[in-house]
Amino acid sequence: LEALGKKLQYRFPVHIKIDTGLSRQGVLPQDGLLFIQHLQHYTHLFLQGIFSHFSESQKEDTNFTQQQLHAFKTV
């Protein structure tokens, strides 16, 4: 995207997914800050948003969801 943005003189908005426990895709919470700092070195990309996916939020037992929320907020 950086190379394409440079070619087109365009800044791409980027959203980062934080993997808080679903384990399918995303940046691990412990790597989140470093990933964001690395992203800031690109002149044709900018961080527009950060998100996660809470895999068990529909369950009555919210312990895992609370753990995921804590991990997300930590980033």
mmCIF file of the N, C-alpha and C atoms, coordinates in Angstrom:
data_MODEL
# 
_entry.id   MODEL 
# 
loop_
_atom_site.group_PDB 
_atom_site.id 
_atom_site.type_symbol 
_atom_site.label_atom_id 
_atom_site.label_alt_id 
_atom_site.label_comp_id 
_atom_site.label_asym_id 
_atom_site.label_entity_id 
_atom_site.label_seq_id 
_atom_site.pdbx_PDB_ins_code 
_atom_site.Cartn_x 
_atom_site.Cartn_y 
_atom_site.Cartn_z 
_atom_site.occupancy 
_atom_site.B_iso_or_equiv 
_atom_site.pdbx_formal_charge 
_atom_site.auth_seq_id 
_atom_site.auth_comp_id 
_atom_site.auth_asym_id 
_atom_site.auth_atom_id 
_atom_site.pdbx_PDB_model_num 
ATOM 1   N N  . LEU A 1 1  ? 0.820   -1.203  0.000  1.00 0.00 ? 1  LEU A N  1 
ATOM 2   C CA . LEU A 1 1  ? 0.000   0.000   0.000  1.00 0.00 ? 1  LEU A CA 1 
ATOM 3   C C  . LEU A 1 1  ? 0.858   1.259   0.000  1.00 0.00 ? 1  LEU A C  1 
ATOM 4   N N  . GLU A 1 2  ? 1.977   1.196   0.712  1.00 0.00 ? 2  GLU A N  1 
ATOM 5   C CA . GLU A 1 2  ? 2.861   2.367   0.746  1.00 0.00 ? 2  GLU A CA 1 
ATOM 6   C C  . GLU A 1 2  ? 3.353   2.704   -0.663 1.00 0.00 ? 2  GLU A C  1 
ATOM 7   N N  . ALA A 1 3  ? 3.792   1.696   -1.403 1.00 0.00 ? 3  ALA A N  1 
ATOM 8   C CA . ALA A 1 3  ? 4.297   1.927   -2.759 1.00 0.00 ? 3  ALA A CA 1 
ATOM 9   C C  . ALA A 1 3  ? 3.186   2.435   -3.677 1.00 0.00 ? 3  ALA A C  1 
ATOM 10  N N  . LEU A 1 4  ? 1.994   1.856   -3.550 1.00 0.00 ? 4  LEU A N  1 
ATOM 11  C CA . LEU A 1 4  ? 0.869   2.301   -4.371 1.00 0.00 ? 4  LEU A CA 1 
ATOM 12  C C  . LEU A 1 4  ? 0.459   3.723   -3.996 1.00 0.00 ? 4  LEU A C  1 
ATOM 13  N N  . GLY A 1 5  ? 0.439   4.015   -2.715 1.00 0.00 ? 5  GLY A N  1 
ATOM 14  C CA . GLY A 1 5  ? 0.106   5.362   -2.263 1.00 0.00 ? 5  GLY A CA 1 
ATOM 15  C C  . GLY A 1 5  ? 1.095   6.389   -2.782 1.00 0.00 ? 5  GLY A C  1 
ATOM 16  N N  . LYS A 1 6  ? 2.363   6.022   -2.783 1.00 0.00 ? 6  LYS A N  1 
ATOM 17  C CA . LYS A 1 6  ? 3.380   6.928   -3.313 1.00 0.00 ? 6  LYS A CA 1 
ATOM 18  C C  . LYS A 1 6  ? 3.170   7.165   -4.808 1.00 0.00 ? 6  LYS A C  1 
ATOM 19  N N  . LYS A 1 7  ? 2.886   6.090   -5.520 1.00 0.00 ? 7  LYS A N  1 
ATOM 20  C CA . LYS A 1 7  ? 2.658   6.188   -6.967 1.00 0.00 ? 7  LYS A CA 1 
ATOM 21  C C  . LYS A 1 7  ? 1.435   7.055   -7.282 1.00 0.00 ? 7  LYS A C  1 
ATOM 22  N N  . LEU A 1 8  ? 0.378   6.880   -6.509 1.00 0.00 ? 8  LEU A N  1 
ATOM 23  C CA . LEU A 1 8  ? -0.877  7.607   -6.755 1.00 0.00 ? 8  LEU A CA 1 
ATOM 24  C C  . LEU A 1 8  ? -0.972  8.925   -5.988 1.00 0.00 ? 8  LEU A C  1 
ATOM 25  N N  . GLN A 1 9  ? 0.021   9.209   -5.159 1.00 0.00 ? 9  GLN A N  1 
ATOM 26  C CA . GLN A 1 9  ? 0.010   10.380  -4.280 1.00 0.00 ? 9  GLN A CA 1 
ATOM 27  C C  . GLN A 1 9  ? -1.261  10.400  -3.434 1.00 0.00 ? 9  GLN A C  1 
ATOM 28  N N  . TYR A 1 10 ? -1.447  9.284   -2.713 1.00 0.00 ? 10 TYR A N  1 
ATOM 29  C CA . TYR A 1 10 ? -2.645  9.076   -1.907 1.00 0.00 ? 10 TYR A CA 1 
ATOM 30  C C  . TYR A 1 10 ? -2.240  8.479   -0.557 1.00 0.00 ? 10 TYR A C  1 
ATOM 31  N N  . ARG A 1 11 ? -2.924  8.883   0.504  1.00 0.00 ? 11 ARG A N  1 
ATOM 32  C CA . ARG A 1 11 ? -2.719  8.306   1.838  1.00 0.00 ? 11 ARG A CA 1 
ATOM 33  C C  . ARG A 1 11 ? -3.859  7.345   2.134  1.00 0.00 ? 11 ARG A C  1 
ATOM 34  N N  . PHE A 1 12 ? -3.519  6.083   2.335  1.00 0.00 ? 12 PHE A N  1 
ATOM 35  C CA . PHE A 1 12 ? -4.519  5.057   2.617  1.00 0.00 ? 12 PHE A CA 1 
ATOM 36  C C  . PHE A 1 12 ? -4.854  5.018   4.103  1.00 0.00 ? 12 PHE A C  1 
ATOM 37  N N  . PRO A 1 13 ? -6.152  4.997   4.443  1.00 0.00 ? 13 PRO A N  1 
ATOM 38  C CA . PRO A 1 13 ? -6.537  4.797   5.838  1.00 0.00 ? 13 PRO A CA 1 
ATOM 39  C C  . PRO A 1 13 ? -6.362  3.309   6.187  1.00 0.00 ? 13 PRO A C  1 
ATOM 40  N N  . VAL A 1 14 ? -5.826  3.043   7.362  1.00 0.00 ? 14 VAL A N  1 
ATOM 41  C CA . VAL A 1 14 ? -5.568  1.672   7.796  1.00 0.00 ? 14 VAL A CA 1 
ATOM 42  C C  . VAL A 1 14 ? -6.296  1.425   9.113  1.00 0.00 ? 14 VAL A C  1 
ATOM 43  N N  . HIS A 1 15 ? -6.910  0.260   9.214  1.00 0.00 ? 15 HIS A N  1 
ATOM 44  C CA . HIS A 1 15 ? -7.534  -0.189  10.460 1.00 0.00 ? 15 HIS A CA 1 
ATOM 45  C C  . HIS A 1 15 ? -6.758  -1.403  10.939 1.00 0.00 ? 15 HIS A C  1 
ATOM 46  N N  . ILE A 1 16 ? -6.431  -1.431  12.213 1.00 0.00 ? 16 ILE A N  1 
ATOM 47  C CA . ILE A 1 16 ? -5.664  -2.526  12.785 1.00 0.00 ? 16 ILE A CA 1 
ATOM 48  C C  . ILE A 1 16 ? -6.589  -3.390  13.632 1.00 0.00 ? 16 ILE A C  1 
ATOM 49  N N  . LYS A 1 17 ? -6.561  -4.692  13.352 1.00 0.00 ? 17 LYS A N  1 
ATOM 50  C CA . LYS A 1 17 ? -7.314  -5.626  14.188 1.00 0.00 ? 17 LYS A CA 1 
ATOM 51  C C  . LYS A 1 17 ? -6.377  -6.164  15.264 1.00 0.00 ? 17 LYS A C  1 
ATOM 52  N N  . ILE A 1 18 ? -6.819  -6.071  16.503 1.00 0.00 ? 18 ILE A N  1 
ATOM 53  C CA . ILE A 1 18 ? -6.076  -6.616  17.627 1.00 0.00 ? 18 ILE A CA 1 
ATOM 54  C C  . ILE A 1 18 ? -6.673  -7.989  17.950 1.00 0.00 ? 18 ILE A C  1 
ATOM 55  N N  . ASP A 1 19 ? -5.842  -9.015  17.924 1.00 0.00 ? 19 ASP A N  1 
ATOM 56  C CA . ASP A 1 19 ? -6.291  -10.375 18.233 1.00 0.00 ? 19 ASP A CA 1 
ATOM 57  C C  . ASP A 1 19 ? -6.325  -10.544 19.748 1.00 0.00 ? 19 ASP A C  1 
ATOM 58  N N  . THR A 1 20 ? -7.504  -10.418 20.314 1.00 0.00 ? 20 THR A N  1 
ATOM 59  C CA . THR A 1 20 ? -7.654  -10.494 21.767 1.00 0.00 ? 20 THR A CA 1 
ATOM 60  C C  . THR A 1 20 ? -8.087  -11.870 22.241 1.00 0.00 ? 20 THR A C  1 
ATOM 61  N N  . GLY A 1 21 ? -8.083  -12.855 21.330 1.00 0.00 ? 21 GLY A N  1 
ATOM 62  C CA . GLY A 1 21 ? -8.418  -14.196 21.785 1.00 0.00 ? 21 GLY A CA 1 
ATOM 63  C C  . GLY A 1 21 ? -9.123  -15.070 20.778 1.00 0.00 ? 21 GLY A C  1 
ATOM 64  N N  . LEU A 1 22 ? -9.606  -14.522 19.688 1.00 0.00 ? 22 LEU A N  1 
ATOM 65  C CA . LEU A 1 22 ? -10.268 -15.334 18.685 1.00 0.00 ? 22 LEU A CA 1 
ATOM 66  C C  . LEU A 1 22 ? -9.249  -16.161 17.901 1.00 0.00 ? 22 LEU A C  1 
ATOM 67  N N  . SER A 1 23 ? -8.040  -15.650 17.796 1.00 0.00 ? 23 SER A N  1 
ATOM 68  C CA . SER A 1 23 ? -6.896  -16.343 17.189 1.00 0.00 ? 23 SER A CA 1 
ATOM 69  C C  . SER A 1 23 ? -7.082  -16.682 15.717 1.00 0.00 ? 23 SER A C  1 
ATOM 70  N N  . ARG A 1 24 ? -7.730  -15.824 14.989 1.00 0.00 ? 24 ARG A N  1 
ATOM 71  C CA . ARG A 1 24 ? -7.859  -16.032 13.544 1.00 0.00 ? 24 ARG A CA 1 
ATOM 72  C C  . ARG A 1 24 ? -6.952  -15.092 12.767 1.00 0.00 ? 24 ARG A C  1 
ATOM 73  N N  . GLN A 1 25 ? -6.945  -13.832 13.148 1.00 0.00 ? 25 GLN A N  1 
ATOM 74  C CA . GLN A 1 25 ? -6.133  -12.851 12.447 1.00 0.00 ? 25 GLN A CA 1 
ATOM 75  C C  . GLN A 1 25 ? -5.970  -11.630 13.332 1.00 0.00 ? 25 GLN A C  1 
ATOM 76  N N  . GLY A 1 26 ? -5.010  -10.817 13.001 1.00 0.00 ? 26 GLY A N  1 
ATOM 77  C CA . GLY A 1 26 ? -4.794  -9.597  13.751 1.00 0.00 ? 26 GLY A CA 1 
ATOM 78  C C  . GLY A 1 26 ? -3.443  -9.579  14.430 1.00 0.00 ? 26 GLY A C  1 
ATOM 79  N N  . VAL A 1 27 ? -3.165  -8.453  15.027 1.00 0.00 ? 27 VAL A N  1 
ATOM 80  C CA . VAL A 1 27 ? -1.924  -8.222  15.744 1.00 0.00 ? 27 VAL A CA 1 
ATOM 81  C C  . VAL A 1 27 ? -2.140  -8.627  17.200 1.00 0.00 ? 27 VAL A C  1 
ATOM 82  N N  . LEU A 1 28 ? -1.203  -9.374  17.749 1.00 0.00 ? 28 LEU A N  1 
ATOM 83  C CA . LEU A 1 28 ? -1.320  -9.761  19.158 1.00 0.00 ? 28 LEU A CA 1 
ATOM 84  C C  . LEU A 1 28 ? -1.194  -8.523  20.044 1.00 0.00 ? 28 LEU A C  1 
ATOM 85  N N  . PRO A 1 29 ? -1.908  -8.489  21.164 1.00 0.00 ? 29 PRO A N  1 
ATOM 86  C CA . PRO A 1 29 ? -1.876  -7.305  22.021 1.00 0.00 ? 29 PRO A CA 1 
ATOM 87  C C  . PRO A 1 29 ? -0.466  -6.879  22.429 1.00 0.00 ? 29 PRO A C  1 
ATOM 88  N N  . GLN A 1 30 ? 0.389   -7.836  22.714 1.00 0.00 ? 30 GLN A N  1 
ATOM 89  C CA . GLN A 1 30 ? 1.745   -7.486  23.144 1.00 0.00 ? 30 GLN A CA 1 
ATOM 90  C C  . GLN A 1 30 ? 2.577   -6.877  22.010 1.00 0.00 ? 30 GLN A C  1 
ATOM 91  N N  . ASP A 1 31 ? 2.126   -7.027  20.765 1.00 0.00 ? 31 ASP A N  1 
ATOM 92  C CA . ASP A 1 31 ? 2.822   -6.445  19.615 1.00 0.00 ? 31 ASP A CA 1 
ATOM 93  C C  . ASP A 1 31 ? 2.134   -5.185  19.082 1.00 0.00 ? 31 ASP A C  1 
ATOM 94  N N  . GLY A 1 32 ? 0.998   -4.837  19.660 1.00 0.00 ? 32 GLY A N  1 
ATOM 95  C CA . GLY A 1 32 ? 0.189   -3.739  19.145 1.00 0.00 ? 32 GLY A CA 1 
ATOM 96  C C  . GLY A 1 32 ? 0.888   -2.396  19.099 1.00 0.00 ? 32 GLY A C  1 
ATOM 97  N N  . LEU A 1 33 ? 1.506   -1.996  20.188 1.00 0.00 ? 33 LEU A N  1 
ATOM 98  C CA . LEU A 1 33 ? 2.157   -0.687  20.248 1.00 0.00 ? 33 LEU A CA 1 
ATOM 99  C C  . LEU A 1 33 ? 3.303   -0.609  19.243 1.00 0.00 ? 33 LEU A C  1 
ATOM 100 N N  . LEU A 1 34 ? 4.125   -1.641  19.175 1.00 0.00 ? 34 LEU A N  1 
ATOM 101 C CA . LEU A 1 34 ? 5.232   -1.658  18.226 1.00 0.00 ? 34 LEU A CA 1 
ATOM 102 C C  . LEU A 1 34 ? 4.719   -1.599  16.787 1.00 0.00 ? 34 LEU A C  1 
ATOM 103 N N  . PHE A 1 35 ? 3.639   -2.323  16.504 1.00 0.00 ? 35 PHE A N  1 
ATOM 104 C CA . PHE A 1 35 ? 3.048   -2.308  15.164 1.00 0.00 ? 35 PHE A CA 1 
ATOM 105 C C  . PHE A 1 35 ? 2.573   -0.904  14.803 1.00 0.00 ? 35 PHE A C  1 
ATOM 106 N N  . ILE A 1 36 ? 1.902   -0.241  15.720 1.00 0.00 ? 36 ILE A N  1 
ATOM 107 C CA . ILE A 1 36 ? 1.409   1.120   15.489 1.00 0.00 ? 36 ILE A CA 1 
ATOM 108 C C  . ILE A 1 36 ? 2.577   2.082   15.284 1.00 0.00 ? 36 ILE A C  1 
ATOM 109 N N  . GLN A 1 37 ? 3.607   1.946   16.095 1.00 0.00 ? 37 GLN A N  1 
ATOM 110 C CA . GLN A 1 37 ? 4.783   2.808   15.939 1.00 0.00 ? 37 GLN A CA 1 
ATOM 111 C C  . GLN A 1 37 ? 5.439   2.581   14.578 1.00 0.00 ? 37 GLN A C  1 
ATOM 112 N N  . HIS A 1 38 ? 5.515   1.342   14.138 1.00 0.00 ? 38 HIS A N  1 
ATOM 113 C CA . HIS A 1 38 ? 6.100   1.023   12.834 1.00 0.00 ? 38 HIS A CA 1 
ATOM 114 C C  . HIS A 1 38 ? 5.255   1.627   11.708 1.00 0.00 ? 38 HIS A C  1 
ATOM 115 N N  . LEU A 1 39 ? 3.957   1.552   11.844 1.00 0.00 ? 39 LEU A N  1 
ATOM 116 C CA . LEU A 1 39 ? 3.041   2.091   10.831 1.00 0.00 ? 39 LEU A CA 1 
ATOM 117 C C  . LEU A 1 39 ? 3.253   3.597   10.634 1.00 0.00 ? 39 LEU A C  1 
ATOM 118 N N  . GLN A 1 40 ? 3.629   4.289   11.687 1.00 0.00 ? 40 GLN A N  1 
ATOM 119 C CA . GLN A 1 40 ? 3.812   5.739   11.613 1.00 0.00 ? 40 GLN A CA 1 
ATOM 120 C C  . GLN A 1 40 ? 4.999   6.155   10.741 1.00 0.00 ? 40 GLN A C  1 
ATOM 121 N N  . HIS A 1 41 ? 5.864   5.226   10.376 1.00 0.00 ? 41 HIS A N  1 
ATOM 122 C CA . HIS A 1 41 ? 7.001   5.539   9.514  1.00 0.00 ? 41 HIS A CA 1 
ATOM 123 C C  . HIS A 1 41 ? 6.596   5.645   8.041  1.00 0.00 ? 41 HIS A C  1 
ATOM 124 N N  . TYR A 1 42 ? 5.417   5.188   7.713  1.00 0.00 ? 42 TYR A N  1 
ATOM 125 C CA . TYR A 1 42 ? 4.943   5.237   6.327  1.00 0.00 ? 42 TYR A CA 1 
ATOM 126 C C  . TYR A 1 42 ? 4.227   6.557   6.070  1.00 0.00 ? 42 TYR A C  1 
ATOM 127 N N  . THR A 1 43 ? 4.601   7.221   4.990  1.00 0.00 ? 43 THR A N  1 
ATOM 128 C CA . THR A 1 43 ? 4.015   8.530   4.702  1.00 0.00 ? 43 THR A CA 1 
ATOM 129 C C  . THR A 1 43 ? 2.705   8.438   3.919  1.00 0.00 ? 43 THR A C  1 
ATOM 130 N N  . HIS A 1 44 ? 2.416   7.278   3.334  1.00 0.00 ? 44 HIS A N  1 
ATOM 131 C CA . HIS A 1 44 ? 1.204   7.135   2.529  1.00 0.00 ? 44 HIS A CA 1 
ATOM 132 C C  . HIS A 1 44 ? 0.175   6.212   3.183  1.00 0.00 ? 44 HIS A C  1 
ATOM 133 N N  . LEU A 1 45 ? 0.344   5.981   4.477  1.00 0.00 ? 45 LEU A N  1 
ATOM 134 C CA . LEU A 1 45 ? -0.618  5.215   5.283  1.00 0.00 ? 45 LEU A CA 1 
ATOM 135 C C  . LEU A 1 45 ? -0.897  6.009   6.547  1.00 0.00 ? 45 LEU A C  1 
ATOM 136 N N  . PHE A 1 46 ? -2.123  5.938   7.025  1.00 0.00 ? 46 PHE A N  1 
ATOM 137 C CA . PHE A 1 46 ? -2.407  6.552   8.321  1.00 0.00 ? 46 PHE A CA 1 
ATOM 138 C C  . PHE A 1 46 ? -3.400  5.695   9.094  1.00 0.00 ? 46 PHE A C  1 
ATOM 139 N N  . LEU A 1 47 ? -3.198  5.639   10.383 1.00 0.00 ? 47 LEU A N  1 
ATOM 140 C CA . LEU A 1 47 ? -4.049  4.838   11.256 1.00 0.00 ? 47 LEU A CA 1 
ATOM 141 C C  . LEU A 1 47 ? -5.387  5.532   11.438 1.00 0.00 ? 47 LEU A C  1 
ATOM 142 N N  . GLN A 1 48 ? -6.433  4.895   10.941 1.00 0.00 ? 48 GLN A N  1 
ATOM 143 C CA . GLN A 1 48 ? -7.773  5.458   11.068 1.00 0.00 ? 48 GLN A CA 1 
ATOM 144 C C  . GLN A 1 48 ? -8.549  4.803   12.208 1.00 0.00 ? 48 GLN A C  1 
ATOM 145 N N  . GLY A 1 49 ? -8.240  3.540   12.500 1.00 0.00 ? 49 GLY A N  1 
ATOM 146 C CA . GLY A 1 49 ? -8.997  2.878   13.549 1.00 0.00 ? 49 GLY A CA 1 
ATOM 147 C C  . GLY A 1 49 ? -8.334  1.616   14.058 1.00 0.00 ? 49 GLY A C  1 
ATOM 148 N N  . ILE A 1 50 ? -8.779  1.196   15.224 1.00 0.00 ? 50 ILE A N  1 
ATOM 149 C CA . ILE A 1 50 ? -8.318  -0.034  15.852 1.00 0.00 ? 50 ILE A CA 1 
ATOM 150 C C  . ILE A 1 50 ? -9.563  -0.783  16.313 1.00 0.00 ? 50 ILE A C  1 
ATOM 151 N N  . PHE A 1 51 ? -9.582  -2.106  16.087 1.00 0.00 ? 51 PHE A N  1 
ATOM 152 C CA . PHE A 1 51 ? -10.759 -2.878  16.470 1.00 0.00 ? 51 PHE A CA 1 
ATOM 153 C C  . PHE A 1 51 ? -10.357 -4.286  16.887 1.00 0.00 ? 51 PHE A C  1 
ATOM 154 N N  . SER A 1 52 ? -11.312 -5.013  17.418 1.00 0.00 ? 52 SER A N  1 
ATOM 155 C CA . SER A 1 52 ? -11.134 -6.411  17.770 1.00 0.00 ? 52 SER A CA 1 
ATOM 156 C C  . SER A 1 52 ? -12.464 -7.120  17.556 1.00 0.00 ? 52 SER A C  1 
ATOM 157 N N  . HIS A 1 53 ? -12.479 -8.409  17.816 1.00 0.00 ? 53 HIS A N  1 
ATOM 158 C CA . HIS A 1 53 ? -13.693 -9.213  17.695 1.00 0.00 ? 53 HIS A CA 1 
ATOM 159 C C  . HIS A 1 53 ? -13.838 -9.999  18.991 1.00 0.00 ? 53 HIS A C  1 
ATOM 160 N N  . PHE A 1 54 ? -14.902 -9.734  19.704 1.00 0.00 ? 54 PHE A N  1 
ATOM 161 C CA . PHE A 1 54 ? -15.155 -10.448 20.958 1.00 0.00 ? 54 PHE A CA 1 
ATOM 162 C C  . PHE A 1 54 ? -15.945 -11.711 20.634 1.00 0.00 ? 54 PHE A C  1 
ATOM 163 N N  . SER A 1 55 ? -15.286 -12.843 20.758 1.00 0.00 ? 55 SER A N  1 
ATOM 164 C CA . SER A 1 55 ? -15.828 -14.102 20.245 1.00 0.00 ? 55 SER A CA 1 
ATOM 165 C C  . SER A 1 55 ? -16.948 -14.713 21.083 1.00 0.00 ? 55 SER A C  1 
ATOM 166 N N  . GLU A 1 56 ? -17.080 -14.328 22.332 1.00 0.00 ? 56 GLU A N  1 
ATOM 167 C CA . GLU A 1 56 ? -18.096 -14.943 23.188 1.00 0.00 ? 56 GLU A CA 1 
ATOM 168 C C  . GLU A 1 56 ? -18.987 -13.916 23.873 1.00 0.00 ? 56 GLU A C  1 
ATOM 169 N N  . SER A 1 57 ? -19.154 -12.774 23.271 1.00 0.00 ? 57 SER A N  1 
ATOM 170 C CA . SER A 1 57 ? -19.890 -11.697 23.932 1.00 0.00 ? 57 SER A CA 1 
ATOM 171 C C  . SER A 1 57 ? -21.374 -12.001 24.129 1.00 0.00 ? 57 SER A C  1 
ATOM 172 N N  . GLN A 1 58 ? -21.882 -12.994 23.423 1.00 0.00 ? 58 GLN A N  1 
ATOM 173 C CA . GLN A 1 58 ? -23.301 -13.341 23.561 1.00 0.00 ? 58 GLN A CA 1 
ATOM 174 C C  . GLN A 1 58 ? -23.557 -14.268 24.751 1.00 0.00 ? 58 GLN A C  1 
ATOM 175 N N  . LYS A 1 59 ? -22.511 -14.818 25.359 1.00 0.00 ? 59 LYS A N  1 
ATOM 176 C CA . LYS A 1 59 ? -22.676 -15.758 26.470 1.00 0.00 ? 59 LYS A CA 1 
ATOM 177 C C  . LYS A 1 59 ? -22.980 -15.028 27.771 1.00 0.00 ? 59 LYS A C  1 
ATOM 178 N N  . GLU A 1 60 ? -23.684 -15.732 28.663 1.00 0.00 ? 60 GLU A N  1 
ATOM 179 C CA . GLU A 1 60 ? -23.981 -15.159 29.977 1.00 0.00 ? 60 GLU A CA 1 
ATOM 180 C C  . GLU A 1 60 ? -22.716 -14.979 30.805 1.00 0.00 ? 60 GLU A C  1 
ATOM 181 N N  . ASP A 1 61 ? -21.793 -15.940 30.708 1.00 0.00 ? 61 ASP A N  1 
ATOM 182 C CA . ASP A 1 61 ? -20.520 -15.843 31.422 1.00 0.00 ? 61 ASP A CA 1 
ATOM 183 C C  . ASP A 1 61 ? -19.620 -14.893 30.637 1.00 0.00 ? 61 ASP A C  1 
ATOM 184 N N  . THR A 1 62 ? -19.375 -13.720 31.184 1.00 0.00 ? 62 THR A N  1 
ATOM 185 C CA . THR A 1 62 ? -18.641 -12.679 30.463 1.00 0.00 ? 62 THR A CA 1 
ATOM 186 C C  . THR A 1 62 ? -17.145 -12.640 30.809 1.00 0.00 ? 62 THR A C  1 
ATOM 187 N N  . ASN A 1 63 ? -16.652 -13.646 31.502 1.00 0.00 ? 63 ASN A N  1 
ATOM 188 C CA . ASN A 1 63 ? -15.249 -13.624 31.917 1.00 0.00 ? 63 ASN A CA 1 
ATOM 189 C C  . ASN A 1 63 ? -14.295 -13.485 30.732 1.00 0.00 ? 63 ASN A C  1 
ATOM 190 N N  . PHE A 1 64 ? -14.470 -14.313 29.703 1.00 0.00 ? 64 PHE A N  1 
ATOM 191 C CA . PHE A 1 64 ? -13.567 -14.248 28.560 1.00 0.00 ? 64 PHE A CA 1 
ATOM 192 C C  . PHE A 1 64 ? -13.709 -12.919 27.825 1.00 0.00 ? 64 PHE A C  1 
ATOM 193 N N  . THR A 1 65 ? -14.916 -12.429 27.688 1.00 0.00 ? 65 THR A N  1 
ATOM 194 C CA . THR A 1 65 ? -15.135 -11.133 27.037 1.00 0.00 ? 65 THR A CA 1 
ATOM 195 C C  . THR A 1 65 ? -14.455 -10.023 27.824 1.00 0.00 ? 65 THR A C  1 
ATOM 196 N N  . GLN A 1 66 ? -14.521 -10.084 29.133 1.00 0.00 ? 66 GLN A N  1 
ATOM 197 C CA . GLN A 1 66 ? -13.854 -9.079  29.967 1.00 0.00 ? 66 GLN A CA 1 
ATOM 198 C C  . GLN A 1 66 ? -12.334 -9.148  29.790 1.00 0.00 ? 66 GLN A C  1 
ATOM 199 N N  . GLN A 1 67 ? -11.795 -10.368 29.664 1.00 0.00 ? 67 GLN A N  1 
ATOM 200 C CA . GLN A 1 67 ? -10.366 -10.524 29.408 1.00 0.00 ? 67 GLN A CA 1 
ATOM 201 C C  . GLN A 1 67 ? -9.990  -9.913  28.054 1.00 0.00 ? 67 GLN A C  1 
ATOM 202 N N  . GLN A 1 68 ? -10.834 -10.155 27.052 1.00 0.00 ? 68 GLN A N  1 
ATOM 203 C CA . GLN A 1 68 ? -10.582 -9.604  25.733 1.00 0.00 ? 68 GLN A CA 1 
ATOM 204 C C  . GLN A 1 68 ? -10.648 -8.079  25.769 1.00 0.00 ? 68 GLN A C  1 
ATOM 205 N N  . LEU A 1 69 ? -11.625 -7.536  26.456 1.00 0.00 ? 69 LEU A N  1 
ATOM 206 C CA . LEU A 1 69 ? -11.764 -6.085  26.567 1.00 0.00 ? 69 LEU A CA 1 
ATOM 207 C C  . LEU A 1 69 ? -10.558 -5.484  27.261 1.00 0.00 ? 69 LEU A C  1 
ATOM 208 N N  . HIS A 1 70 ? -10.081 -6.110  28.308 1.00 0.00 ? 70 HIS A N  1 
ATOM 209 C CA . HIS A 1 70 ? -8.906  -5.629  29.008 1.00 0.00 ? 70 HIS A CA 1 
ATOM 210 C C  . HIS A 1 70 ? -7.676  -5.627  28.073 1.00 0.00 ? 70 HIS A C  1 
ATOM 211 N N  . ALA A 1 71 ? -7.498  -6.706  27.318 1.00 0.00 ? 71 ALA A N  1 
ATOM 212 C CA . ALA A 1 71 ? -6.370  -6.796  26.387 1.00 0.00 ? 71 ALA A CA 1 
ATOM 213 C C  . ALA A 1 71 ? -6.461  -5.691  25.329 1.00 0.00 ? 71 ALA A C  1 
ATOM 214 N N  . PHE A 1 72 ? -7.661  -5.437  24.835 1.00 0.00 ? 72 PHE A N  1 
ATOM 215 C CA . PHE A 1 72 ? -7.860  -4.398  23.826 1.00 0.00 ? 72 PHE A CA 1 
ATOM 216 C C  . PHE A 1 72 ? -7.556  -3.022  24.406 1.00 0.00 ? 72 PHE A C  1 
ATOM 217 N N  . LYS A 1 73 ? -8.083  -2.732  25.567 1.00 0.00 ? 73 LYS A N  1 
ATOM 218 C CA . LYS A 1 73 ? -7.859  -1.436  26.199 1.00 0.00 ? 73 LYS A CA 1 
ATOM 219 C C  . LYS A 1 73 ? -6.394  -1.208  26.531 1.00 0.00 ? 73 LYS A C  1 
ATOM 220 N N  . THR A 1 74 ? -5.678  -2.271  26.838 1.00 0.00 ? 74 THR A N  1 
ATOM 221 C CA . THR A 1 74 ? -4.258  -2.158  27.139 1.00 0.00 ? 74 THR A CA 1 
ATOM 222 C C  . THR A 1 74 ? -3.486  -1.644  25.934 1.00 0.00 ? 74 THR A C  1 
ATOM 223 N N  . VAL A 1 75 ? -3.867  -2.104  24.756 1.00 0.00 ? 75 VAL A N  1 
ATOM 224 C CA . VAL A 1 75 ? -3.206  -1.616  23.520 1.00 0.00 ? 75 VAL A CA 1 
ATOM 225 C C  . VAL A 1 75 ? -3.547  -0.161  23.320 1.00 0.00 ? 75 VAL A C  1 
# 
